[in-house]
């Protein structure tokens, strides 16, 4: 038999002297206006905390309070209720056997919901637990993936367009996005699934016997395989139309972009196609405009480094470089700098390929190589537009480098990026690209090198004790004592999709050029420059910053090891470390 309250929730709370009669009347009046549940209204009015409410319901109904953020729920149990039903009832099946189902609810006193759930789960007995509402919403997003829906629509699409027939171009190339066409609904599900799991990229890759849909989450790809490889052409065709590309051209790569709205998120999609052996590969970068730009604080830059960067960008002229490989967060950092500089008294011009985020008051120029509108040409014109700050998306060639350096020497603050491994080699890279060493020495002020490393999932984080070999490896790369450090590792839960990681944090090193460095560079002596830079009291290498995150339990030994292999030569090779099961 389902547990039920002996009387109405509000009356019970008054009887137990948890709220007053006046507070109940105010909450009931507010409830009539909003239509929300009484429990939520009482919490929203700060008459009772959510924890108090959960404990009260637990005691009155004799049911447990559960923390589902740490719980791994089998997909077979989750799907006992559909996503629509789960969201409507604020309920999630979390355990099941042949006789009963344990359902976590945020409002287990909702009698109508209880009756409906009991009918849906019959003949199994309904057992209840109470859970925080936000945990339920997070679980819905993490557990109700659209993979089965995508597979179902892929099969439907293949039935509509059999392998030996031509696609109905009139249906697929219709100018309006007819939500009734299977192609559009399939793409909509793919985008919704990507937004739901916080994916930054979507890859569509046809192979000989299957179609791969891969999504990049926290830097790593997650793969879904569809056996309906024949639908790839229809998907690519529709995406090309959305991006304004030439649908008849399948032999050459193409680039485009389009805008979509998914689950309340305004997403700019940068799309690239490439001909491969079994068709065309499509990669789409998803830029969530509704999420807003990250500030410099939100990038994870530590306060001491943040103050040094702010001191540098307050200077009226000079060159600031942000460096790192693709996907290391360089653009995010630059936009954070631009947001701080974006004041009415400053004229800011950016030269980008492509423009990723649209910023008010800033003059943003989109590079177009087809018509000769490249970085160097735009940059020359930019210098005649009386700017205070210039942002160049990337320094790709000698001409762009020299114009940027001369701009920095003639009273402008110039911001740009380079694809280099660390801050020290970035300064030397400008000279390798053909810039005169005296120009670089005179204009370059600061270099920020960065990487992104994955955070330990807070919901399933556990204390981790490194073994002897791991401690030996750490001692070979660190000047820190890890014997007593509180290392952590995620065990895997529904919040992190079983990976043990959720989200990423920036790791930074900052090199501010001082007189000894400038003298070495002006003399064209790269070895002395590197030596002087490493000896600087203000210089902290990327690895040191990552080790501090490891020491404080923000990230794992595995993530630091990956960074070491990228930027440093460890004395003990990682193969030896991993052979012991690290």
C-alpha positions as CSV (number, residue, x, y, z in Angstrom):
1,X,0.0,0.0,0.0
2,X,1.3,3.4,-0.9
3,X,2.3,5.7,2.1
4,X,0.0,8.6,2.5
5,X,-0.1,11.7,4.8
6,X,-2.8,11.5,7.5
7,X,-3.8,15.1,6.7
8,X,-2.9,17.9,4.3
9,X,0.8,18.9,4.1
10,X,0.2,22.5,5.2
11,X,-1.9,21.5,8.2
12,X,0.6,18.9,9.3
13,X,3.5,21.5,9.1
14,X,1.4,23.9,11.3
15,X,0.5,21.1,13.7
16,X,4.2,20.2,14.1
17,X,4.9,23.9,14.6
18,X,7.4,24.0,11.7
19,X,5.5,26.9,10.1
20,X,2.9,29.3,11.5
21,X,-0.8,29.5,10.4
22,X,0.0,32.9,8.9
23,X,2.8,31.5,6.8
24,X,0.6,28.8,5.6
25,X,-2.1,31.3,4.5
26,X,0.6,33.4,2.7
27,X,1.9,30.3,1.0
28,X,-1.5,29.2,-0.2
29,X,-2.2,32.7,-1.6
30,X,1.1,32.6,-3.4
31,X,0.4,29.0,-4.6
32,X,-2.9,30.2,-6.2
33,X,-0.9,32.8,-8.2
34,X,1.9,30.5,-9.4
35,X,0.2,27.1,-9.6
36,X,3.3,25.5,-8.0
37,X,3.2,22.8,-5.4
38,X,2.7,24.0,-1.8
39,X,6.0,22.4,-0.7
40,X,8.0,24.3,-3.3
41,X,6.1,27.5,-2.5
42,X,7.0,27.2,1.2
43,X,10.7,26.6,0.4
44,X,10.7,29.5,-2.1
45,X,9.3,31.8,0.5
46,X,12.0,30.7,3.0
47,X,9.5,29.4,5.5
48,X,11.2,26.0,5.5
49,X,14.4,24.7,4.0
50,X,14.4,21.9,1.5
51,X,16.3,19.7,3.8
52,X,13.7,20.3,6.6
53,X,10.9,19.5,4.1
54,X,12.6,16.2,3.0
55,X,13.2,15.1,6.6
56,X,9.6,15.9,7.5
57,X,8.1,14.0,4.6
58,X,10.5,11.1,5.3
59,X,9.3,10.9,8.9
60,X,5.6,11.3,8.1
61,X,5.6,8.7,5.3
62,X,8.2,6.4,6.8
63,X,10.2,6.5,3.6
64,X,14.0,7.1,3.1
65,X,15.7,10.3,1.9
66,X,18.0,9.4,-1.0
67,X,20.9,11.2,-2.7
68,X,20.6,10.1,-6.3
69,X,23.5,12.2,-7.5
70,X,25.9,9.5,-6.4
71,X,23.8,6.6,-7.5
72,X,24.4,4.6,-10.7
73,X,20.9,3.8,-12.0
74,X,20.7,1.1,-14.7
75,X,19.1,2.3,-18.0
76,X,16.6,-0.7,-17.8
77,X,15.3,0.7,-14.5
78,X,15.2,4.4,-15.7
79,X,13.1,3.6,-18.7
80,X,10.3,2.0,-16.6
81,X,9.0,5.6,-16.8
82,X,9.3,7.6,-20.0
83,X,11.0,11.0,-19.8
84,X,7.7,12.8,-20.2
85,X,6.1,10.8,-17.4
86,X,9.2,11.2,-15.1
87,X,9.3,15.0,-15.6
88,X,5.5,15.3,-15.1
89,X,5.4,13.4,-11.9
90,X,8.8,14.6,-10.6
91,X,9.7,10.9,-10.2
92,X,12.5,8.6,-11.1
93,X,12.7,4.8,-10.8
94,X,16.1,4.0,-9.2
95,X,15.8,0.3,-8.2
96,X,13.7,-2.6,-9.4
97,X,13.2,-6.3,-9.0
98,X,10.5,-8.7,-10.2
99,X,8.2,-7.7,-7.4
100,X,8.7,-4.0,-6.8
101,X,10.1,-0.6,-8.0
102,X,11.7,2.0,-5.8
103,X,10.8,5.5,-7.1
104,X,12.4,8.7,-5.9
105,X,10.0,11.7,-5.8
106,X,10.5,15.3,-4.8
107,X,6.8,15.4,-3.7
108,X,5.8,11.9,-2.5
109,X,2.6,13.4,-1.0
110,X,1.2,14.1,-4.5
111,X,-1.7,11.5,-4.4
112,X,-2.7,11.9,-8.1
113,X,0.9,11.3,-9.2
114,X,1.2,8.3,-6.9
115,X,-2.0,6.8,-8.4
116,X,-0.8,7.3,-12.0
117,X,2.7,5.9,-11.3
118,X,1.2,2.9,-9.6
119,X,-0.9,2.1,-12.7
120,X,2.1,2.5,-15.0
121,X,4.3,0.2,-12.9
122,X,1.7,-2.5,-12.2
123,X,1.8,-5.3,-11.4
124,X,5.0,-4.5,-9.5
125,X,4.6,-2.8,-6.1
126,X,5.5,0.8,-5.8
127,X,8.0,1.8,-3.1
128,X,8.9,5.4,-2.4
129,X,11.9,7.6,-1.5
130,X,12.1,11.3,-1.2
131,X,14.8,13.3,-3.1
132,X,15.8,17.0,-3.7
133,X,14.0,18.4,-6.8
134,X,17.2,19.8,-8.4
135,X,18.8,16.3,-8.1
136,X,15.9,15.0,-10.0
137,X,16.2,17.5,-12.8
138,X,19.9,16.9,-13.1
139,X,19.2,13.1,-13.2
140,X,16.6,13.6,-16.0
141,X,19.2,15.4,-18.1
142,X,21.9,12.8,-17.5
143,X,19.8,9.6,-17.7
144,X,17.2,10.2,-20.3
145,X,19.6,10.3,-23.2
146,X,18.0,10.4,-26.7
147,X,20.1,7.6,-28.1
148,X,17.2,5.2,-28.4
149,X,15.1,7.9,-30.0
150,X,17.9,8.7,-32.5
151,X,18.3,5.0,-33.4
152,X,14.5,4.6,-33.8
153,X,14.3,7.6,-36.2
154,X,17.4,6.5,-38.1
155,X,15.6,3.2,-38.8
156,X,12.5,5.1,-39.9
157,X,14.5,7.3,-42.2
158,X,16.2,4.3,-43.7
159,X,12.8,2.7,-44.4
160,X,11.7,5.9,-46.1
161,X,14.9,6.1,-48.3
162,X,16.0,2.6,-49.1
163,X,19.6,2.0,-50.2
164,X,18.8,1.6,-53.9
165,X,16.7,4.7,-54.3
166,X,17.4,8.4,-54.6
167,X,16.5,10.7,-51.7
168,X,13.5,12.9,-52.1
169,X,15.4,16.2,-52.6
170,X,12.2,18.2,-52.5
171,X,11.4,17.0,-49.0
172,X,14.9,17.3,-47.6
173,X,15.8,20.6,-49.3
174,X,12.6,22.3,-48.3
175,X,13.5,25.9,-47.3
176,X,11.4,25.8,-44.2
177,X,12.4,23.5,-41.3
178,X,9.3,21.3,-41.5
179,X,9.2,19.6,-38.1
180,X,7.3,16.7,-39.6
181,X,10.1,15.4,-41.8
182,X,12.1,12.6,-40.4
183,X,15.4,14.1,-41.3
184,X,14.7,17.3,-39.4
185,X,13.4,15.4,-36.3
186,X,16.4,13.1,-36.3
187,X,18.8,16.2,-36.4
188,X,16.7,17.9,-33.7
189,X,17.2,14.8,-31.5
190,X,20.9,14.7,-32.1
191,X,21.3,18.4,-31.2
192,X,19.0,18.0,-28.1
193,X,21.1,15.0,-26.9
194,X,24.3,17.0,-27.4
195,X,23.0,20.0,-25.5
196,X,21.7,17.8,-22.7
197,X,25.2,16.2,-22.1
198,X,27.0,19.6,-22.5
199,X,28.8,18.5,-25.7
200,X,31.1,21.0,-27.4
201,X,31.2,19.2,-30.7
202,X,29.2,16.8,-32.8
203,X,30.9,14.5,-35.3
204,X,28.9,12.6,-38.1
205,X,31.1,10.0,-39.7
206,X,29.9,7.4,-42.2
207,X,31.8,4.2,-42.3
208,X,31.5,1.1,-44.5
209,X,28.8,-0.6,-42.5
210,X,27.7,1.9,-39.9
211,X,27.2,5.6,-39.1
212,X,29.0,7.1,-36.1
213,X,27.6,10.0,-34.1
214,X,30.3,11.2,-31.8
215,X,30.0,14.0,-29.2
216,X,32.9,15.7,-27.4
217,X,32.2,16.1,-23.7
218,X,34.9,17.6,-21.4
219,X,37.4,17.1,-24.2
220,X,36.8,13.4,-24.9
221,X,34.5,11.8,-27.6
222,X,31.5,9.7,-26.7
223,X,30.3,7.5,-29.6
224,X,26.9,6.2,-30.7
225,X,26.8,3.7,-33.6
226,X,23.9,3.5,-36.0
227,X,23.6,0.6,-38.4
228,X,21.7,2.8,-40.9
229,X,24.7,4.1,-42.7
230,X,22.6,4.9,-45.8
231,X,21.0,7.9,-44.0
232,X,24.3,9.8,-43.8
233,X,23.7,11.5,-47.2
234,X,20.3,12.8,-46.1
235,X,21.7,14.2,-42.8
236,X,24.7,15.9,-44.6
237,X,22.4,17.3,-47.2
238,X,20.0,18.9,-44.7
239,X,22.9,20.3,-42.7
240,X,24.5,21.8,-45.8
241,X,21.2,23.6,-46.5
242,X,21.0,24.9,-42.9
243,X,24.6,26.2,-43.2
244,X,24.1,27.7,-46.7
245,X,26.6,25.4,-48.4
246,X,26.7,24.1,-51.9
247,X,24.7,20.8,-51.8
248,X,26.0,19.7,-55.2
249,X,29.7,19.9,-54.1
250,X,30.8,16.6,-52.4
251,X,34.4,16.5,-53.5
252,X,35.7,19.5,-51.7
253,X,35.7,20.6,-48.0
254,X,33.2,23.4,-47.1
255,X,32.7,25.5,-44.0
256,X,29.5,27.3,-42.8
257,X,27.5,28.2,-39.8
258,X,23.9,28.4,-38.7
259,X,21.8,29.2,-35.6
260,X,19.4,26.9,-33.8
261,X,17.4,27.0,-30.5
262,X,17.5,23.8,-28.5
263,X,15.7,23.4,-25.1
264,X,15.9,27.1,-24.4
265,X,19.6,27.4,-25.5
266,X,20.5,29.7,-28.4
267,X,23.3,27.7,-30.2
268,X,25.6,29.0,-32.9
269,X,26.8,26.0,-34.9
270,X,30.1,26.2,-36.8
271,X,30.1,23.4,-39.4
272,X,32.9,21.8,-41.5
273,X,32.4,19.1,-44.1
274,X,35.2,16.9,-45.5
275,X,35.0,14.2,-48.2
276,X,36.1,10.8,-46.9
277,X,36.2,7.3,-48.4
278,X,32.6,6.4,-47.5
279,X,30.9,9.8,-48.0
280,X,31.3,13.1,-46.2
281,X,32.3,13.7,-42.6
282,X,30.7,16.6,-40.7
283,X,32.0,18.2,-37.6
284,X,29.9,20.9,-35.8
285,X,31.2,23.1,-33.0
286,X,28.4,24.2,-30.7
287,X,28.6,27.6,-29.1
288,X,26.0,28.3,-26.5
289,X,25.2,32.0,-26.8
290,X,22.6,31.9,-24.1
291,X,25.2,30.7,-21.5
292,X,27.0,34.0,-21.9
293,X,30.8,34.7,-21.9
294,X,33.0,33.4,-19.1
295,X,34.7,36.1,-17.1
296,X,38.4,35.8,-16.3
297,X,37.5,34.6,-12.8
298,X,35.3,31.8,-14.3
299,X,38.1,30.5,-16.4
300,X,39.7,29.1,-13.2
301,X,42.7,31.5,-13.3
302,X,44.1,31.7,-9.7
303,X,43.8,35.1,-8.1
304,X,47.5,36.0,-8.1
305,X,47.8,35.2,-11.9
306,X,44.5,37.1,-12.5
307,X,45.8,40.2,-10.9
308,X,49.0,40.1,-13.0
309,X,46.9,39.7,-16.2
310,X,44.7,42.7,-15.2
311,X,47.8,44.8,-14.5
312,X,49.1,44.0,-18.0
313,X,45.8,44.7,-19.8
314,X,45.6,48.1,-18.1
315,X,48.8,49.1,-20.0
316,X,48.0,51.3,-23.0
317,X,50.1,49.4,-25.5
318,X,52.0,46.1,-26.1
319,X,51.4,42.6,-27.3
320,X,49.6,40.0,-25.1
321,X,49.7,36.4,-26.4
322,X,47.5,33.5,-25.3
323,X,49.0,30.1,-26.4
324,X,48.1,26.5,-26.4
325,X,46.9,23.7,-28.7
326,X,43.4,23.6,-30.3
327,X,40.7,23.2,-27.6
328,X,42.8,24.6,-24.8
329,X,40.4,27.5,-24.1
330,X,42.5,30.3,-25.7
331,X,39.5,32.0,-27.2
332,X,37.6,31.9,-24.0
333,X,40.4,33.6,-22.2
334,X,40.7,36.3,-24.9
335,X,37.0,37.0,-24.8
336,X,37.3,37.3,-21.0
337,X,40.0,39.9,-21.4
338,X,37.8,41.7,-24.0
339,X,34.8,41.8,-21.7
340,X,36.9,43.5,-19.0
341,X,38.3,46.0,-21.5
342,X,34.9,46.7,-23.2
343,X,34.3,50.3,-21.9
344,X,32.7,53.2,-23.7
345,X,36.0,55.1,-23.7
346,X,37.9,52.4,-25.6
347,X,37.6,51.5,-29.3
348,X,38.1,47.8,-29.7
349,X,38.4,46.0,-33.1
350,X,38.7,42.3,-33.5
351,X,39.8,40.3,-36.6
352,X,38.5,36.7,-36.3
353,X,38.1,33.5,-38.2
354,X,35.3,32.9,-37.4
355,X,33.6,35.4,-35.1
356,X,32.5,33.1,-32.2
357,X,30.6,35.4,-29.9
358,X,29.0,38.7,-30.8
359,X,29.9,41.4,-28.4
360,X,28.2,44.8,-28.1
361,X,30.3,48.0,-28.8
362,X,33.1,46.0,-30.2
363,X,33.8,46.1,-34.0
364,X,34.2,42.5,-35.0
365,X,35.5,41.6,-38.5
366,X,35.0,38.2,-40.0
367,X,38.0,37.1,-42.2
368,X,37.0,35.9,-45.7
369,X,40.0,34.4,-47.6
370,X,38.0,33.9,-50.8
371,X,37.8,37.7,-51.4
372,X,41.3,38.5,-50.0
373,X,39.9,39.7,-46.6
374,X,42.7,37.9,-44.6
375,X,44.3,38.7,-41.3
376,X,47.1,40.9,-42.7
377,X,44.8,42.9,-45.0
378,X,42.2,43.6,-42.3
379,X,44.9,44.4,-39.7
380,X,46.4,47.1,-41.9
381,X,43.0,48.8,-42.2
382,X,42.3,48.3,-38.5
383,X,45.3,50.4,-37.6
384,X,43.7,53.3,-39.6
385,X,40.5,53.0,-37.6
386,X,41.9,54.7,-34.5
387,X,41.6,51.6,-32.2
388,X,42.8,51.4,-28.6
389,X,42.6,47.6,-28.5
390,X,43.1,45.2,-31.4
391,X,42.4,41.5,-31.1
392,X,43.8,39.2,-33.8
393,X,42.2,35.7,-33.7
394,X,45.5,34.0,-34.6
395,X,49.0,35.0,-35.7
396,X,49.4,32.6,-38.6
397,X,52.1,34.1,-40.8
398,X,55.0,36.5,-40.8
399,X,53.1,39.5,-42.3
400,X,50.4,39.3,-39.6
401,X,53.0,39.0,-36.9
402,X,54.9,42.0,-38.1
403,X,51.8,44.2,-38.4
404,X,50.6,43.1,-35.0
405,X,54.0,43.9,-33.5
406,X,54.2,47.3,-35.1
407,X,50.6,48.0,-33.9
408,X,51.8,47.2,-30.4
409,X,54.7,49.6,-30.8
410,X,52.5,52.5,-32.0
411,X,50.3,52.9,-29.0
412,X,47.8,50.0,-29.3
413,X,47.1,47.0,-27.0
414,X,47.2,44.0,-29.3
415,X,45.8,40.6,-28.2
416,X,46.3,37.4,-30.1
417,X,46.9,33.6,-30.0
418,X,49.5,31.2,-31.1
419,X,49.4,27.4,-31.4
420,X,52.5,26.6,-29.2
421,X,53.2,24.3,-26.3
422,X,54.3,26.7,-23.6
423,X,54.9,30.4,-22.9
424,X,58.7,30.3,-23.3
425,X,58.7,28.7,-26.8
426,X,55.9,31.1,-27.8
427,X,58.2,34.1,-27.7
428,X,60.8,32.3,-29.7
429,X,58.1,31.1,-32.2
430,X,57.5,34.7,-33.3
431,X,61.1,35.0,-34.3
432,X,61.0,31.6,-36.1
433,X,58.1,33.0,-38.1
434,X,60.3,35.7,-39.4
435,X,59.8,38.6,-37.1
436,X,62.8,40.7,-36.2
437,X,64.1,39.9,-32.7
438,X,64.3,43.6,-31.8
439,X,60.6,44.0,-32.8
440,X,59.5,41.1,-30.6
441,X,61.7,42.3,-27.7
442,X,60.2,45.8,-27.9
443,X,56.5,44.9,-28.3
444,X,55.9,41.6,-26.5
445,X,54.7,42.2,-22.9
446,X,53.1,39.0,-21.5
447,X,52.4,35.4,-22.7
448,X,49.6,33.2,-21.1
449,X,49.9,29.5,-21.9
450,X,47.1,27.3,-20.9
451,X,45.4,23.9,-21.0
452,X,42.1,22.5,-19.8
453,X,42.1,19.5,-17.5
454,X,39.1,17.6,-16.3
455,X,37.6,18.1,-12.8
456,X,36.8,15.2,-10.4
457,X,33.1,14.7,-10.3
458,X,32.0,16.2,-6.9
459,X,29.1,13.7,-6.6
460,X,31.2,10.5,-6.7
461,X,34.6,11.8,-5.6
462,X,36.5,9.4,-3.3
463,X,39.9,9.7,-1.5
464,X,42.7,8.1,-3.5
465,X,46.0,6.8,-2.1
466,X,48.8,6.7,-4.7
467,X,50.9,3.5,-4.7
468,X,54.7,3.4,-4.4
469,X,55.4,3.7,-8.1
470,X,53.0,6.6,-8.5
471,X,54.6,8.4,-5.6
472,X,58.0,7.8,-7.2
473,X,56.8,9.2,-10.5
474,X,55.3,12.3,-8.7
475,X,58.6,12.9,-7.0
476,X,60.4,12.9,-10.4
477,X,58.2,15.6,-11.8
478,X,57.2,17.7,-8.7
479,X,58.8,19.6,-5.9
480,X,55.9,18.9,-3.6
481,X,55.2,16.3,-0.9
482,X,52.4,14.1,-1.9
483,X,52.8,11.5,0.8
484,X,50.1,13.2,2.9
485,X,48.1,14.8,0.1
486,X,44.3,14.3,-0.1
487,X,44.1,13.0,-3.7
488,X,40.7,12.2,-5.1
489,X,39.2,10.1,-7.9
490,X,35.7,9.8,-9.1
491,X,34.1,6.3,-8.9
492,X,31.5,7.1,-11.6
493,X,27.9,8.1,-11.2
494,X,24.9,9.3,-13.1
495,X,26.0,12.9,-12.8
496,X,29.2,12.3,-14.7
497,X,27.9,9.4,-17.0
498,X,30.2,7.0,-15.2
499,X,33.4,8.8,-16.2
500,X,34.4,10.1,-12.7
501,X,34.8,13.6,-14.2
502,X,32.5,16.5,-14.6
503,X,33.6,19.8,-16.2
504,X,37.0,21.2,-16.8
505,X,39.3,23.8,-15.3
506,X,42.0,25.9,-16.8
507,X,45.7,25.4,-16.0
508,X,47.8,28.5,-16.7
509,X,51.4,29.7,-16.8
510,X,52.2,33.4,-17.3
511,X,55.4,34.8,-18.5
512,X,55.9,38.6,-18.1
513,X,59.0,39.8,-20.0
514,X,61.5,41.7,-17.8
515,X,64.7,43.4,-18.8
516,X,67.0,40.3,-18.7
517,X,64.6,38.4,-21.0
518,X,64.2,41.4,-23.3
519,X,68.0,41.8,-23.6
520,X,68.4,38.1,-24.4
521,X,65.8,38.3,-27.1
522,X,67.1,41.5,-28.6
523,X,70.5,39.8,-28.8
524,X,68.9,36.8,-30.6
525,X,70.0,34.3,-27.9
526,X,67.2,31.8,-27.5
527,X,69.1,29.6,-25.0
528,X,69.8,32.5,-22.7
529,X,66.2,33.8,-23.0
530,X,64.8,30.3,-22.0
531,X,67.3,30.1,-19.1
532,X,66.5,33.6,-17.8
533,X,62.7,33.0,-18.2
534,X,62.8,29.7,-16.2
535,X,64.8,31.4,-13.4
536,X,62.2,34.2,-13.0
537,X,60.7,34.2,-9.6
538,X,57.3,35.0,-11.0
539,X,57.3,32.2,-13.6
540,X,55.3,29.0,-12.6
541,X,55.2,26.3,-15.2
542,X,51.9,24.7,-16.4
543,X,52.9,21.4,-14.7
544,X,53.3,23.1,-11.3
545,X,49.8,24.6,-11.6
546,X,48.4,21.2,-12.5
547,X,50.2,19.5,-9.6
548,X,48.6,22.0,-7.2
549,X,45.1,21.1,-8.5
550,X,46.1,17.4,-8.0
551,X,47.3,18.1,-4.5
552,X,44.0,19.9,-3.6
553,X,41.8,17.1,-5.1
554,X,40.5,19.1,-8.0
555,X,41.8,16.8,-10.6
556,X,43.4,13.3,-10.8
557,X,46.8,11.7,-11.3
558,X,45.7,10.5,-14.7
559,X,44.9,14.1,-15.9
560,X,48.3,15.4,-14.6
561,X,50.1,12.5,-16.3
562,X,48.5,13.4,-19.6
563,X,49.6,17.0,-19.2
564,X,53.2,15.9,-18.3
565,X,53.4,13.8,-21.5
566,X,52.2,16.9,-23.4
567,X,54.5,19.5,-22.0
568,X,57.4,17.8,-20.2
569,X,59.8,14.9,-20.1
570,X,59.1,12.8,-17.1
571,X,62.1,10.9,-15.6
572,X,59.9,7.8,-15.1
573,X,57.9,7.0,-18.3
574,X,54.1,6.9,-18.0
575,X,54.0,3.3,-19.5
576,X,55.8,2.2,-16.3
577,X,53.3,4.1,-14.1
578,X,50.3,2.7,-15.9
579,X,51.5,-0.8,-16.0
580,X,50.7,-1.0,-12.3
581,X,47.1,-0.2,-12.9
582,X,47.1,3.5,-12.2
